Amino acid sequence: TETVTNLLTIRSYAQARGVSVIVQGTQPRDLPDAQRALLPQIDEQLAAALGPCFVNVRSLLAGSDGRIKPIYNSGDGVHVNDAGHQIIFSQFKAVLDTGACVRAN
């Protein structure tokens, strides 16, 4: 709850100053089971609050255990490799291309 509240507060602050905001969800990572189990909950809350301005990447990058899929793992269990960054880029591009969150002047 604290993480979601903090992110939404930062978003509100930026939007109040005319800044367009897109929020990326969590990334899979090597964490203790209890902490890793919180990541989908955070994403669900953010997705509900942000609608089309939420970028889901965890579900695309995570294996069934909630850790980074080996194909996207840079090797440290925390950071994604170039293929993982390509997934993140494509998700952001898809959101940007809709024009729902950021509008060109």
Secondary structure, 3 states (H helix, E strand, C coil): CHHHHHHHHHHHHHHHCCCCCCEECCCCCCCCHHHHHHHHHHHHHHHHHHHHHEECCHHHHECCCCCECHHHECCCCCCECHHHHHHHHHHHHHHHHHCCCCCCC
